[in-house]
Amino acid sequence: MSNEPSIFFSDVNERQGSFLRRTFVVGGLSALGITALIGRLAQLQLVQAQEYSNLASQNQFNFRLVPPPRGRILDRNGVVIAGNRPSFRVLVVRDETKDLDQT
């Protein structure tokens, strides 16, 4: 039996080289992906900030009349159990009201 190693140094160097190559490829792709994400974040935060701010302020309040989804509910004798009636809400902002008694 000889004392020679079973793996030759050329094989070890070849494996190490392919490992380094794969490491650089994966690292490069990761860096490219992170750069793309940072670029998109910068575009949203710096370039399109005003557009999204306007959309958010328009979306803040939604005033519209919604008709009731159903009609009257009657019992078997035709007596109204539940019907529709108008309901109103009033909001008074004290700071924006000039004459509170007149309002």
ZIGIJO-V960951 format. One line per field, one symbol per residue. ss: DSSP state (2 for helix, 1 for strand, 0 for the rest). A space follows every 50 residues. Layout:
ss=???
//
This chain:
ss=00000000222222222222222222222222222222222222222022 22222222000000000000001100000111000000000002220000 000
//
